[in-house]
Amino acid sequence: MIVVFTGGDELEDNDETLDDYLGRDCPEPLKEVLALCENRCVLFDNKTKDERKRFAQVQHLLSLVNKVISQNCGQPYIDELFVELKEGARKLRKKQREVDSSEGYSELQRLQFKQQMQQTYDEQLKRITEMVETKLKEATARLEQQLLEEQAARLKAEEKARLAQKRSDEEIRNLQEHLEKAREELRKREENRCAIL
């Protein structure tokens, strides 16, 4: 998947890049979509009159398309769900043409065919639903795992910072004690020097 953003002219007017915008105002669902498509995105300035800029935008999109094709062994990405639906629809159309073109079918046979088509449709819908649910569960599990890892990393970083602060506080306290001892020793030396004179 490639995400195509429009409104590049508005970002240019505000001296912003797409990365600036996404870093500041990107909603979580969009971040998830961008992560799922490996951050493949293109920003289009629809209002530009500059032919070179238009050409560059289209070339960037086409280069991403070529990248997707090369990652999929020379084929554009085709979801197995789409392939299954397309094949099922082709078979149903063929069967429908057979029934429609042939006068030899009785009303009962036509009714049976409609029931068979409905049953096939229901089965496909059920399989699609199951596949979508499975993909959603996988995506949810992956995102939950990522969240747990990020939380663990944050807690670890907070613990390191707390320990570093504790060590720093101890070092400061030790330095203050040494400084105080040095001042005390210096004061005693001054008193001894004055007593000898």
Backbone as CSV, one residue per row, in Angstrom:
resi,resn,N_x,N_y,N_z,CA_x,CA_y,CA_z,C_x,C_y,C_z
1,MET,0.849,-1.167,0.000,0.000,0.000,0.000,0.898,1.235,0.000
2,ILE,0.447,2.253,-0.665,1.144,3.541,-0.698,0.135,4.603,-0.292
3,VAL,0.492,5.427,0.666,-0.397,6.495,1.125,-0.081,7.749,0.317
4,VAL,-1.109,8.340,-0.293,-0.936,9.554,-1.079,-1.592,10.704,-0.325
5,PHE,-0.799,11.698,0.011,-1.291,12.898,0.680,-1.438,14.001,-0.363
6,THR,-2.471,14.799,-0.210,-2.638,15.983,-1.057,-2.502,17.209,-0.162
7,GLY,-2.485,18.369,-0.781,-2.385,19.608,0.008,-0.952,20.006,0.273
8,GLY,-0.031,19.557,-0.564,1.372,19.921,-0.389,1.597,21.416,-0.445
9,ASP,0.770,22.112,-1.219,0.897,23.566,-1.328,0.660,24.246,0.015
10,GLU,-0.266,23.701,0.799,-0.545,24.291,2.121,0.652,24.135,3.048
11,LEU,1.306,22.978,2.985,2.502,22.788,3.808,3.613,23.735,3.365
12,GLU,3.783,23.882,2.041,4.811,24.799,1.532,4.543,26.225,1.989
13,ASP,3.277,26.624,1.963,2.925,27.975,2.403,3.317,28.207,3.859
14,ASN,3.314,27.142,4.666,3.668,27.235,6.084,5.118,26.847,6.340
15,ASP,5.910,26.712,5.259,7.322,26.305,5.359,7.476,25.013,6.167
16,GLU,6.614,24.035,5.856,6.659,22.745,6.542,6.896,21.634,5.538
17,THR,7.445,20.526,6.046,7.559,19.314,5.246,6.484,18.344,5.712
18,LEU,6.303,17.282,4.961,5.346,16.252,5.365,5.777,15.633,6.690
19,ASP,7.075,15.411,6.854,7.583,14.848,8.116,7.268,15.760,9.295
20,ASP,7.402,17.082,9.089,7.051,18.034,10.161,5.589,17.872,10.546
21,TYR,4.738,17.845,9.522,3.296,17.742,9.759,2.952,16.434,10.474
22,LEU,3.489,15.326,9.969,3.174,14.024,10.572,3.722,13.916,11.989
23,GLY,4.870,14.526,12.215,5.450,14.493,13.559,4.640,15.283,14.558
24,ARG,3.926,16.299,14.069,3.175,17.174,14.964,1.716,16.763,15.103
25,ASP,1.052,16.498,13.990,-0.398,16.318,14.023,-0.878,14.937,13.570
26,CYS,-0.013,13.973,13.525,-0.400,12.669,12.976,-1.220,11.875,14.000
27,PRO,-2.489,11.569,13.667,-3.298,10.760,14.584,-2.787,9.305,14.621
28,GLU,-3.022,8.631,15.730,-2.543,7.260,15.910,-2.989,6.311,14.802
29,PRO,-4.273,6.334,14.380,-4.664,5.400,13.315,-3.858,5.604,12.029
30,LEU,-3.537,6.862,11.707,-2.735,7.124,10.518,-1.312,6.621,10.713
31,LYS,-0.773,6.777,11.916,0.567,6.246,12.200,0.592,4.734,11.986
32,GLU,-0.485,4.063,12.408,-0.566,2.613,12.239,-0.623,2.247,10.764
33,VAL,-1.393,2.992,9.981,-1.484,2.735,8.537,-0.116,2.946,7.896
34,LEU,0.555,4.032,8.255,1.880,4.310,7.691,2.870,3.212,8.056
35,ALA,2.786,2.718,9.278,3.678,1.627,9.687,3.380,0.359,8.897
36,LEU,2.095,0.073,8.683,1.724,-1.134,7.939,2.214,-1.078,6.494
37,CYS,2.284,0.108,5.906,2.750,0.209,4.518,4.217,0.641,4.465
38,GLU,4.939,0.403,5.548,6.378,0.666,5.628,6.721,2.112,5.285
39,ASN,5.868,3.023,5.716,6.060,4.473,5.533,6.215,4.876,4.063
40,ARG,5.591,4.115,3.171,5.587,4.503,1.763,4.497,5.551,1.588
41,CYS,4.906,6.789,1.359,3.917,7.845,1.160,4.457,8.892,0.201
42,VAL,3.522,9.595,-0.428,3.838,10.625,-1.408,2.995,11.845,-1.083
43,LEU,3.592,13.004,-1.217,2.874,14.254,-1.007,2.697,14.938,-2.352
44,PHE,1.442,15.236,-2.707,1.143,15.901,-3.970,0.706,17.338,-3.717
45,ASP,1.237,18.222,-4.539,0.787,19.611,-4.583,-0.122,19.703,-5.803
46,ASN,-1.415,19.628,-5.583,-2.381,19.588,-6.682,-2.515,20.909,-7.414
47,LYS,-2.120,22.002,-6.783,-2.345,23.319,-7.377,-1.136,23.839,-8.153
48,THR,-0.037,23.115,-8.119,1.168,23.619,-8.768,0.999,23.694,-10.280
49,LYS,1.577,24.731,-10.856,1.574,24.902,-12.312,2.933,24.471,-12.887
50,ASP,3.881,24.201,-12.004,5.237,23.816,-12.403,5.235,22.375,-12.919
51,GLU,5.469,22.231,-14.229,5.431,20.902,-14.850,6.512,19.985,-14.281
52,ARG,7.686,20.544,-13.985,8.768,19.714,-13.423,8.362,19.153,-12.061
53,LYS,7.690,19.979,-11.278,7.251,19.527,-9.961,6.193,18.432,-10.097
54,ARG,5.257,18.624,-11.011,4.232,17.596,-11.245,4.884,16.287,-11.669
55,PHE,5.827,16.396,-12.590,6.522,15.225,-13.093,7.266,14.511,-11.948
56,ALA,7.942,15.294,-11.110,8.694,14.715,-9.988,7.765,13.987,-9.011
57,GLN,6.597,14.578,-8.754,5.624,13.944,-7.850,5.170,12.594,-8.406
58,VAL,4.836,12.589,-9.696,4.375,11.348,-10.328,5.506,10.322,-10.352
59,GLN,6.719,10.771,-10.642,7.861,9.848,-10.668,8.100,9.225,-9.295
60,HIS,7.943,10.029,-8.242,8.111,9.495,-6.890,7.074,8.410,-6.604
61,LEU,5.830,8.681,-6.991,4.775,7.680,-6.806,5.092,6.413,-7.599
62,LEU,5.480,6.579,-8.854,5.785,5.413,-9.695,6.994,4.638,-9.169
63,SER,7.965,5.329,-8.613,9.125,4.619,-8.045,8.698,3.777,-6.845
64,LEU,7.756,4.301,-6.051,7.244,3.507,-4.931,6.440,2.315,-5.434
65,VAL,5.670,2.505,-6.504,4.920,1.396,-7.095,5.899,0.318,-7.569
66,ASN,6.969,0.743,-8.250,7.977,-0.213,-8.720,8.647,-0.934,-7.549
67,LYS,8.847,-0.220,-6.459,9.440,-0.832,-5.269,8.518,-1.931,-4.729
68,VAL,7.222,-1.645,-4.665,6.244,-2.633,-4.195,6.252,-3.850,-5.117
69,ILE,6.272,-3.598,-6.416,6.268,-4.701,-7.383,7.521,-5.547,-7.222
70,SER,8.681,-4.917,-7.055,9.918,-5.686,-6.910,9.931,-6.483,-5.608
71,GLN,9.318,-5.954,-4.567,9.246,-6.681,-3.295,8.302,-7.874,-3.374
72,ASN,7.400,-7.859,-4.364,6.427,-8.942,-4.505,6.740,-9.807,-5.726
73,CYS,8.027,-10.035,-5.960,8.493,-10.930,-7.031,7.941,-10.519,-8.399
74,GLY,7.945,-9.253,-8.688,7.536,-8.788,-10.003,6.040,-8.650,-10.195
75,GLN,5.263,-8.876,-9.182,3.812,-8.770,-9.284,3.329,-7.646,-8.375
76,PRO,2.310,-6.902,-8.810,1.727,-5.945,-7.868,1.076,-6.708,-6.732
77,TYR,0.948,-6.085,-5.615,0.363,-6.759,-4.455,-1.079,-7.129,-4.743
78,ILE,-1.399,-8.385,-4.521,-2.772,-8.850,-4.683,-3.139,-9.598,-3.411
79,ASP,-4.115,-9.117,-2.739,-4.559,-9.741,-1.506,-5.293,-11.033,-1.831
80,GLU,-5.009,-12.081,-1.066,-5.664,-13.374,-1.312,-7.185,-13.269,-1.209
81,LEU,-7.638,-12.329,-0.418,-9.074,-12.091,-0.284,-9.662,-11.622,-1.618
82,PHE,-8.968,-10.685,-2.243,-9.423,-10.164,-3.524,-9.410,-11.255,-4.585
83,VAL,-8.359,-12.056,-4.604,-8.247,-13.132,-5.594,-9.403,-14.113,-5.433
84,GLU,-9.689,-14.467,-4.188,-10.777,-15.424,-3.934,-12.122,-14.850,-4.374
85,LEU,-12.365,-13.590,-4.051,-13.629,-12.961,-4.455,-13.754,-12.885,-5.976
86,LYS,-12.668,-12.520,-6.626,-12.678,-12.388,-8.075,-12.966,-13.733,-8.741
87,GLU,-12.329,-14.787,-8.248,-12.542,-16.125,-8.808,-13.971,-16.594,-8.557
88,GLY,-14.469,-16.365,-7.353,-15.842,-16.756,-7.031,-16.856,-16.018,-7.901
89,ALA,-16.627,-14.731,-8.091,-17.540,-13.932,-8.920,-17.500,-14.413,-10.370
90,ARG,-16.309,-14.758,-10.861,-16.183,-15.259,-12.233,-16.969,-16.553,-12.414
91,LYS,-16.847,-17.457,-11.458,-17.576,-18.731,-11.546,-19.086,-18.514,-11.502
92,LEU,-19.526,-17.614,-10.625,-20.963,-17.346,-10.521,-21.505,-16.707,-11.799
93,ARG,-20.746,-15.778,-12.385,-21.183,-15.159,-13.648,-21.278,-16.200,-14.762
94,LYS,-20.297,-17.095,-14.792,-20.314,-18.145,-15.819,-21.549,-19.025,-15.651
95,LYS,-21.810,-19.428,-14.438,-22.966,-20.283,-14.170,-24.264,-19.538,-14.496
96,GLN,-24.318,-18.251,-14.145,-25.504,-17.442,-14.425,-25.741,-17.341,-15.939
97,ARG,-24.648,-17.133,-16.696,-24.786,-17.074,-18.160,-25.310,-18.401,-18.715
98,GLU,-24.804,-19.516,-18.151,-25.286,-20.835,-18.594,-26.792,-20.967,-18.354
99,VAL,-27.217,-20.582,-17.173,-28.636,-20.705,-16.821,-29.462,-19.761,-17.692
100,ASP,-28.993,-18.518,-17.855,-29.745,-17.536,-18.634,-29.821,-17.916,-20.118
101,SER,-28.737,-18.480,-20.644,-28.702,-18.775,-22.079,-29.401,-20.079,-22.434
102,SER,-29.655,-20.875,-21.490,-30.239,-22.189,-21.790,-31.715,-22.198,-21.451
103,GLU,-32.478,-22.626,-22.416,-33.928,-22.719,-22.234,-34.304,-23.985,-21.488
104,GLY,-33.360,-24.909,-21.344,-33.670,-26.220,-20.786,-33.822,-26.236,-19.276
105,TYR,-33.593,-25.106,-18.618,-33.698,-25.110,-17.156,-35.131,-24.839,-16.730
106,SER,-35.572,-25.639,-15.778,-36.915,-25.441,-15.237,-36.869,-24.344,-14.176
107,GLU,-38.025,-23.914,-13.763,-38.121,-22.897,-12.713,-37.485,-23.416,-11.431
108,LEU,-37.670,-24.704,-11.141,-37.073,-25.319,-9.950,-35.556,-25.267,-10.037
109,GLN,-34.994,-25.580,-11.218,-33.544,-25.541,-11.375,-33.016,-24.121,-11.218
110,ARG,-33.755,-23.156,-11.739,-33.341,-21.759,-11.577,-33.381,-21.337,-10.110
111,LEU,-34.411,-21.778,-9.409,-34.526,-21.483,-7.981,-33.376,-22.133,-7.214
112,GLN,-33.057,-23.387,-7.560,-31.943,-24.079,-6.909,-30.625,-23.345,-7.169
113,PHE,-30.472,-22.867,-8.402,-29.256,-22.126,-8.729,-29.149,-20.848,-7.893
114,LYS,-30.266,-20.134,-7.750,-30.256,-18.917,-6.932,-29.900,-19.243,-5.488
115,GLN,-30.444,-20.346,-4.983,-30.123,-20.763,-3.611,-28.639,-21.121,-3.507
116,GLN,-28.141,-21.802,-4.536,-26.730,-22.170,-4.544,-25.859,-20.920,-4.583
117,MET,-26.248,-19.942,-5.398,-25.506,-18.685,-5.463,-25.513,-17.980,-4.105
118,GLN,-26.678,-17.975,-3.451,-26.782,-17.334,-2.130,-25.906,-18.063,-1.123
119,GLN,-25.921,-19.388,-1.175,-25.102,-20.175,-0.259,-23.614,-19.907,-0.513
120,THR,-23.228,-19.862,-1.791,-21.828,-19.568,-2.138,-21.439,-18.181,-1.646
121,TYR,-22.343,-17.229,-1.844,-22.094,-15.867,-1.386,-21.929,-15.835,0.132
122,ASP,-22.819,-16.532,0.840,-22.745,-16.572,2.309,-21.439,-17.201,2.778
123,GLU,-21.014,-18.276,2.089,-19.755,-18.935,2.458,-18.574,-18.012,2.216
124,GLN,-18.578,-17.323,1.083,-17.491,-16.392,0.798,-17.467,-15.263,1.820
125,LEU,-18.635,-14.755,2.148,-18.721,-13.687,3.141,-18.180,-14.153,4.484
126,LYS,-18.522,-15.393,4.840,-18.030,-15.949,6.102,-16.505,-16.068,6.077
127,ARG,-15.947,-16.582,4.962,-14.495,-16.714,4.849,-13.816,-15.349,4.888
128,ILE,-14.410,-14.389,4.196,-13.847,-13.034,4.196,-13.863,-12.461,5.606
129,THR,-14.968,-12.625,6.278,-15.085,-12.120,7.648,-14.026,-12.758,8.538
130,GLU,-13.863,-14.071,8.404,-12.860,-14.767,9.214,-11.454,-14.275,8.891
131,MET,-11.168,-14.083,7.587,-9.843,-13.604,7.201,-9.588,-12.193,7.722
132,VAL,-10.598,-11.339,7.610,-10.445,-9.970,8.105,-10.249,-9.980,9.622
133,GLU,-11.040,-10.791,10.319,-10.893,-10.881,11.775,-9.508,-11.390,12.149
134,THR,-9.020,-12.387,11.408,-7.683,-12.924,11.685,-6.624,-11.850,11.479
135,LYS,-6.734,-11.112,10.358,-5.760,-10.054,10.098,-5.833,-8.955,11.158
136,LEU,-7.044,-8.633,11.568,-7.186,-7.617,12.619,-6.584,-8.097,13.931
137,LYS,-6.826,-9.369,14.263,-6.247,-9.915,15.494,-4.727,-9.896,15.421
138,GLU,-4.171,-10.277,14.255,-2.718,-10.268,14.096,-2.171,-8.851,14.233
139,ALA,-2.834,-7.912,13.573,-2.380,-6.518,13.655,-2.502,-5.992,15.081
140,THR,-3.602,-6.323,15.744,-3.793,-5.892,17.126,-2.733,-6.501,18.038
141,ALA,-2.474,-7.802,17.860,-1.459,-8.473,18.684,-0.092,-7.838,18.447
142,ARG,0.219,-7.547,17.174,1.510,-6.940,16.850,1.620,-5.559,17.485
143,LEU,0.545,-4.774,17.398,0.569,-3.437,17.990,0.639,-3.496,19.512
144,GLU,-0.072,-4.461,20.115,0.000,-4.611,21.572,1.407,-5.006,22.003
145,GLN,2.038,-5.914,21.238,3.407,-6.320,21.543,4.357,-5.129,21.428
146,GLN,4.163,-4.339,20.378,4.993,-3.157,20.188,4.799,-2.178,21.346
147,LEU,3.552,-2.012,21.778,3.266,-1.117,22.904,3.940,-1.617,24.176
148,LEU,3.848,-2.939,24.418,4.493,-3.508,25.600,6.004,-3.297,25.561
149,GLU,6.599,-3.496,24.375,8.040,-3.298,24.246,8.412,-1.840,24.486
150,GLU,7.597,-0.931,23.954,7.869,0.496,24.153,7.706,0.884,25.618
151,GLN,6.678,0.323,26.275,6.484,0.610,27.702,7.649,0.062,28.523
152,ALA,8.093,-1.161,28.178,9.223,-1.750,28.897,10.480,-0.905,28.695
153,ALA,10.704,-0.445,27.466,11.868,0.399,27.187,11.781,1.712,27.955
154,ARG,10.565,2.278,28.015,10.385,3.536,28.746,10.657,3.333,30.230
155,LEU,10.121,2.237,30.806,10.349,1.950,32.220,11.836,1.722,32.500
156,LYS,12.507,1.030,31.579,13.940,0.778,31.742,14.709,2.094,31.702
157,ALA,14.327,2.974,30.757,14.993,4.275,30.650,14.741,5.116,31.906
158,GLU,13.500,5.057,32.421,13.188,5.799,33.647,13.999,5.259,34.832
159,GLU,14.143,3.932,34.897,14.928,3.322,35.982,16.394,3.736,35.865
160,LYS,16.933,3.726,34.640,18.320,4.157,34.443,18.497,5.606,34.862
161,ALA,17.528,6.440,34.487,17.602,7.856,34.849,17.532,8.031,36.365
162,ARG,16.670,7.239,37.014,16.544,7.329,38.475,17.846,6.903,39.149
163,LEU,18.443,5.800,38.649,19.716,5.333,39.222,20.835,6.341,38.974
164,ALA,20.849,6.917,37.786,21.870,7.930,37.475,21.704,9.143,38.384
165,GLN,20.471,9.550,38.636,20.205,10.680,39.533,20.656,10.343,40.955
166,LYS,20.381,9.108,41.373,20.779,8.681,42.717,22.301,8.703,42.853
167,ARG,23.001,8.155,41.826,24.475,8.170,41.862,25.000,9.602,41.863
168,SER,24.371,10.441,41.052,24.786,11.838,40.976,24.588,12.526,42.333
169,ASP,23.444,12.273,42.962,23.183,12.857,44.282,24.214,12.382,45.304
170,GLU,24.564,11.082,45.253,25.561,10.535,46.178,26.928,11.157,45.944
171,GLU,27.303,11.323,44.669,28.593,11.944,44.348,28.628,13.385,44.832
172,ILE,27.525,14.094,44.634,27.464,15.487,45.097,27.582,15.528,46.607
173,ARG,26.899,14.622,47.296,26.966,14.578,48.760,28.401,14.258,49.223
174,ASN,29.053,13.295,48.556,30.438,12.954,48.914,31.372,14.136,48.674
175,LEU,31.197,14.819,47.542,32.028,15.984,47.252,31.805,17.083,48.283
176,GLN,30.545,17.283,48.686,30.250,18.295,49.701,30.908,17.923,51.036
177,GLU,30.877,16.609,51.381,31.519,16.167,52.623,33.025,16.383,52.554
178,HIS,33.637,16.033,51.419,35.089,16.243,51.266,35.433,17.720,51.319
179,LEU,34.601,18.530,50.702,34.829,19.969,50.730,34.732,20.501,52.153
180,GLU,33.754,20.034,52.882,33.577,20.466,54.271,34.765,20.025,55.131
181,LYS,35.238,18.775,54.915,36.417,18.280,55.667,37.648,19.107,55.322
182,ALA,37.780,19.422,54.015,38.936,20.223,53.606,38.871,21.610,54.231
183,ARG,37.721,22.214,54.284,37.560,23.529,54.927,37.891,23.445,56.413
184,GLU,37.421,22.370,57.059,37.676,22.174,58.492,39.171,22.024,58.748
185,GLU,39.821,21.227,57.891,41.271,21.029,58.049,42.013,22.330,57.793
186,LEU,41.592,23.070,56.813,42.220,24.358,56.517,42.024,25.323,57.684
187,ARG,40.832,25.315,58.278,40.564,26.190,59.432,41.446,25.803,60.614
188,LYS,41.621,24.479,60.842,42.474,24.020,61.952,43.916,24.430,61.731
189,ARG,44.394,24.309,60.492,45.767,24.710,60.174,45.955,26.205,60.422
190,GLU,44.940,26.985,60.059,45.003,28.431,60.280,45.065,28.728,61.776
191,GLU,44.281,27.984,62.582,44.286,28.210,64.027,45.643,27.818,64.633
192,ASN,46.187,26.692,64.161,47.497,26.245,64.666,48.598,27.238,64.277
193,ARG,48.554,27.766,63.093,49.544,28.705,62.644,49.474,29.982,63.490
194,CYS,48.254,30.439,63.823,48.080,31.644,64.627,48.554,31.385,66.064
195,ALA,48.375,30.202,66.591,48.755,29.894,67.973,50.268,29.847,68.100
196,ILE,50.984,29.423,67.079,52.440,29.320,67.129,53.057,30.703,67.090
197,LEU,52.485,31.631,66.374,53.032,32.977,66.281,52.855,33.664,67.602
